[in-house]
Amino acid sequence: MSAVQSILKFHPFGRLSQLLDGHAPGQHGIDLPELAGDKPVLLSVGEPQNAPPAFLVEEIAGAAADFSRYPPARGTPAYLEACADWLTRRYALAPGGIDPKTMIQAIPGSREGLFFAALGAVLSRADDAAPPAMLMPNPSYHVYPGAAVAAGAEPILAPATRDSGHLPDYAALPPDVLARTALAFYCTPANPQGAAASEAELRGLIELARRYDFILAVDECYAEIYTDHPPAGALQAAAVLGGSLDNLLVFHSLSKRSSAPGLRCGFAAGAPDLIATLDMMMRTGGAGVPYPTLAAGTRLWREEGHVLANRARYQKNFEIAERVLGNRFGFRKPDGGFFLWLDVGDGEKAALTLWREAGLRVLPGAYMARADAEGVNPGDAYIRVALVYGPELTEAALNRLAEVL
């Protein structure tokens, strides 16, 4: 199998299209203006359906003349400072502990940063005799295995199931695997299950990364969408361990926090040597974040009102889900994120049924996971449902989902 074929097999939405495209969507019977003509309800992709703050457009327009300039490689000083200030506020870090000049890198969304960090991690270990490994949860975001394959590393998928609290236990992996690990991906709150790691768990992961000298890449893009308590962050854990960011990179984005996935704006933070490597990888094959985008991002990281409104909106959706689904389909209110991870027995069959009978598009859990050595795919029984619409449509769609299944 070629590298391209290997990457494609990890792409869930290509597989979903193959499953559904030959079938007409059914009538869902939801009478709402946004579904005029009985349009399908797309619950498969984590794309916020509410508008970002209006000032985003104002900031871009005000800096539009700078589209004539190449983007700055690391980001503007104002943007980097806004990111450092936000991290300090959000995670109660010591003032001045994050140096915006050496510890922050502007990136066009967390996906791109995660991908290029993986490439850099493997290149940094090019002299190692052992073939590199890359750790990731099973199930997980498709960029993780895709990046491993692109970098020439072996994807090591650690179970993230109900038994493990829906988070991977990398410490349980064999020492010889950990010894050749270049990078470990870790997502909290997790996509798709919504489980959030505790500060103690994050401390243990950082210590493990330092013991075996691999990079811990913590994907925190859902950190501002939570149901009860703010999830702990890896930088908090590092602060408790003394403040060093050795072996650590964290990734944040405005896509979910500010409902601006089309802006393509985020940042990575971490040890200066790792940020320098990521910077070089981005300069070589990536795209910088344009000046007008950075202007909008600077203001978004400094403004919290829209984040509070977003969080309340998603919390309302989960209250609706709890009322509509109750204890069916293994429903549990997640710690964070905006996905439901529902046990429907056969996720692929359920996804096809929901599409054909109700025009609801959901993602089979198996498409986000891989079979283990015994041939068991931990996502087989599940579907992922993105609660990205307003409360009225969310309630109608979940009622229809429950009725069909």
N, C-alpha and C positions, 0 to 999 in steps of 0.2 A: 504494500500500500504506500502511495506517495505521501510526502509531507502535506501537500494540499488536501488530499483525500482524508488524511488523519485529522487535519484541522476542521474540515467540513463535517466530519462525523460528530464533532463536539458542538456544532452550531444548532441550537434547539429550534430556532424559528424557520430554518430551512426544512427541517424534518416536519415541523408543524404544517408548513405549506404543502409538503408532499402528502400529508395525511388528509388535509381538508379540501384542497383546491379542486378536486374532482367532484365535490359534493356541494349542492346549493344550500345556502343557509336557510334554516326553517323560520317560521313566523313566531316571534317571541310574544306578540300581543302586548307589548309595553307601549302605552299611548303617551309619549312625551315629545315635546317639540324638537328636541335634538335628535330624535329617532324618526323623523318624518320619512315616510316611505319604508318603514320597518327596517331601517339600516341595522346591520349586525352590531352587537355590543362587544367591543374589543377589550376583554379582560385578560389578555395573554401577555401584554407588554407593560412594563412598569413606567409608563409615560404619563406624568401628571396632566390632568385635563382642565385644570384651572389656570387662569392667566397669571403670569408673573407680575410683579409690581409695575405700575405705569412708568415710574421713574427710570426703569431700565432703558426704555426707548429714548427718554430725554437725555440720559448720559451718553448713549451711543451717538445720538444726533449731535450732541455738543462736541464730541471728539471725532466726528466723521472725517474731517480733513486728514486725520492721521491714518486713514486707510491707504494713503499713498506711500506709507512707510512700511518697511518690513517689521514684523513683530519683534519686540525685544526677546532675547533668548530666555532670560530668567524671569521676566516680568518687570513692571515698573516699580520703583521704590515705594510709591503710594500703595500699590496692590500688595506687595510683599509685606509691608507694615500692617495693612488691614488684616491680612491672614494671620500674622503673628499675634496681633492684638486680639483677634477673635479666639484663637486657640488659648490664649492666656485667660480670657474671660470664661470661655466655655468649660475649661478643664481646671480652673483655679490654679494655674501654674504661677511660679514665682515671676514677678515682673522682670523683664529682660532676659528670661531664661531661653527664649527662642530668638536667635539672631536672624532677622529677615534676610540679611545679605548672604548668609552661608547655609542656613537650615531650611529654606523654603524655595520651592521651584514652582512657577506657574505652569499648569498643564491644561490642555483642552479637554477637560473631563477626566474622571478617575480612570476610565478604561484605558486611555492612551498611556497614562502614566504607569499603570500596572503592567501593561504589555512591555513597554520599553525598560522598565526596571528589571523585568525577568530576563530580557536580552542582556542587559548590562551585568546582571548577577552571574550568568553563565560565562560571559566573556572574561570576567574578572577571575574565574577559576580555570581558565583555559590550560594552565600548566598541570592541573591535577591529573593523576593517572586514572583515577576511578571515574566512570561515566557519571555526569551530574544528575542529580534527582531534584524534583520540584514537588513540594507538598501542597495539597489542596483538599478541601472538604469534598465529600461525596454524599449528596449532590452539591452543586455549586454553580456560580456564574461561569458561563462558557469561555470567557476570556482567560481564565486561569489555565485550563488544559491546552487551549489554543496557543497561549504564550509559551508554555513548556515545549510543545511540539515545534513551534517556530524557532525556539532557542536551541533545539537539539538536546533537551533534557528529558528524562523519564518522568512522566506524571505519576506521582504516588498519591492515590486517592484514599484518604482516611475516612471511615464511616462517620457521618454526622446524622445520626438517627435518634429516635426517641430514647433508646438505651443510653446514648451518650449526651443527652440533653440537647440534641440537634446541633452540637458543635463538635469539631474533630478533636481527638486526643492524640496529638503528635508525640507526646512523651511515651506512648505505648508502642511506637514503631521501633523496629530493630535498630540497635546502635550502628550497624554497618550502613543502614539506609540514611540515618541522621548524619553520619560522618561524611557522606558524599552529597548532602543536600546543599544546593546553592541558594535556594529561596523557598520560603513557606508562605503561601497565601492564607490569610485569615480574615473572615468577614464578620463584623459585629456592628449592629444587629445583622444576623445572617440572612442572606438571600439564597433560598426561598423561605426558610422556616421562621425567621423573625426572632430567633433566640439571641440574647445579648450576653456576652462574657462578663464576668465579674472582674473587678480590679485584681483580685488575687489570681484569677486564671490568666489574666494578661501578664502579670508579673512572672508567673511560671513560664509562659511562652517566651518572654524576653530572656529569662535566665537560660532556657533551653537553647535558644538561638546563639547566645554567647558561649555556651559550653561547647557547642558543635560548630561554631563560627559560620552560621548561615544568616541570610537576611530575612527578617520577619517583616513581611509586607502586609500591613493591616488596612483593610478596606473598610473605611468608616463612613461611606457615602450616605447611609441611612441613619446616622447618629442623631439627627435633629427631628426625626419622626419616631415618636415613641408613645406608648399608651399610658404608662404610670410614672416611671422614674427615668431621668436622663441616663442613658447607658454610659458605663465607664469607658474611658479612652486609653489607648496605649501610652499616650504621653503622660497621663496621670500615673500609670503604673511605673513608667520609667522614672518619674519624679520621686516616687516612694523608694525606688532602688538607688537613689543618689543623684539623679538628674541627667546622667549620660544618655545619649541617644545612640550609642554604639549598636550596630546590627539592626537598627530599627528604621523603617519608613512607614508613614501613615498617609492615607489618601483621602481627600475630601473634595466635594463637588457641589456646585450650585444647582445641579439638575433636579434633585429631589428637594433639597432644603428650600430653594427659591422658585420651584416649578419652572425652571429654565433649562430644560435639556438641550434645546436648540442653541443656547448661548455658547456651549462648549467651553466651559470655564471652571477650573478647579485648581488644586494645588497638592503638592506632596511636601511633607515635612519630615526631617530626620537628620541623621548624622551628617556633618559636612562632607565627608568623603563619599557617602552614598548619594547625596544630592549632586555633587560634582560629577559623578558617573552618570546619573540620570540626565543631567544637563548636557553632557557630551553626546549621549545617545539621542536625545531630542534634537540637538543641533545637527546630527548626522542624518537622521531619517524621519524625524518628526516635524510637527508644525508648531510654531510658537503661537501664543494667544495674542490677537491683534490689539493695538492700543485702545480702540473704542470699546472692545469687549472688556479689557482690563479696567477701563474707567467705570463701566457698569458693574463689574465684579467688585471693585473697591467699595462702591456704595452698598451693594448687597451684603457683603460681609460685615459692614458696620451698622446695618439696620435690622432690628429684631422684630418689629411689629408684624411684618408679613409672615415671618416664621411662626409666630404664635398663632396666627390665623390658620396657616396651613396645618399645623399640628392639631388644632381643635377640629378641623375639617376631617382629618383622618381618624381621630379618636371617635368622632361621631359615626363614621362608617363602621368602625369595629363594634361600637355599641349596637348598631343595626344588625351586624353579622351575628353577634351573640344572641340577639333576640330572635332572629329569623332561623338560625341554624341550631341553636341550643347545644345539645350534646351529640348531634348527628355528625357523621363524617369525621369523627375525631377532632372536632373544632376546639381550638385553644386560642385565646387572645394572645397575640405575639408580644414580645417585649418591645419590638420596634419594627420599622419598615411599614409597607402597606400591602403585604401579601397575605392571603390565606393559603395554608398548606393542608389540603383536605384529603383524607383517606377515603377513597371511593371504590376501593377494591381493585379496579383496573383503570388506571388513569388514561391510557390511550383510548380505550373503549368509551369511557365517560366523555372525553373531549370530542370524539366523533359524534356521539349521541347528542351532546349539548349543541353542537354546531348544526346538525341536520334537523333537530327537532325544535330548537329554540333560538337559533342564530346567535348563540353565545360562544365566543372564542376564548378558550382557556388553554393553558399549556400543560401537556402531560408531564408528570414529575419525572418519568423515566428519561425524558429528553434532557434533563439537567444532571443526570447521574450516569454511572457506568456499572456494569455487572462486576461483582467481585470474583475471586478465584473459584467460588462454588457456583458461579453463574447467577447470583442473586443481585438484581438491581434494586437499591434501596428506594428508588423513586417510583417503582412500578405501580404501586397502589394509589399514588397521589396525583392531584392536579394542583397547579399553582393558579390562584385567582388574584388579579391585581385590583384593589379597591381604589381606583384612581378617579372615579366620577363623583359627582355631587350626591348628597344623601338620597334624594328622591329616586334617581336612576339606580343607585347602588341597591336600595331596598327592593325595587322592582326586579332587578336582575337576579338578586339572591333568592327571592321568592320563586322566580322561574327556574333557577338552578335546582332548588330543593324539590320543586314539583316534578321536574323531569327525571331526576336521579332517585 
